[in-house]
Amino acid sequence: MSRSVPNKPSALTMRSRGGVCVIALLCSLLFVTPRSRPVPFREPHSNAVDRVNPLIGSGGDLPNGSGGMIPSTAPPFAMMCWVAQTRVNYVSVMLYNYTDTTIHGFQGTHQPVIWMGESGQVVVSPGAGEVRPRFEDRGMVFSHEREVVSASYYSVELEATEGGQIVAEQSASA
């Protein structure tokens, strides 16, 4: 009985892929920069916190190609974090992915990383008019140009399903 062995990538191919990943990461650092926060979230000034970009590691088209980071709004060592939800949450899938164009709600989560799973999360879904309980029905279009992201503050302008715009904000406090 003969078995077919899948072709293994050569060391040169693996190095090329690694180079492409590094270039993609550097490009994402150039284009994925947080916009300005409101004044109350800029005081007191902190050089360390101001350099944090929660979006690093939150993009990619595959679970293992995304970096596995959840860009949450939370104080340090928080037991509960708030995250804009662009995907259904389950093990090995980030609930926010930078490549998505719709937000389905804002999830309060205990999940610090994607491989730990989730239990006891709650989702708050902004909207007007008809209640849309199904995940697939409640997504609202957004643009990264109208998104403000920092470790302590998140804001986004959503195109409401019923027309008009909804501004959603969340902040962290201890």
Salt bridges, closest charged atoms under 4 A:
ASP50 OD1 - ARG37 NH2 2.83
ASP50 OD2 - HIS45 ND1 3.04
ASP100 OD2 - ARG87 NE 2.76
GLU136 OE1 - ARG134 NH2 3.26
ASP137 OD2 - ARG134 NE 3.70
GLU147 OE1 - HIS144 ND1 2.55
GLU157 OE2 - ARG146 NH1 2.69
GLU162 OE2 - ARG132 NH2 3.42
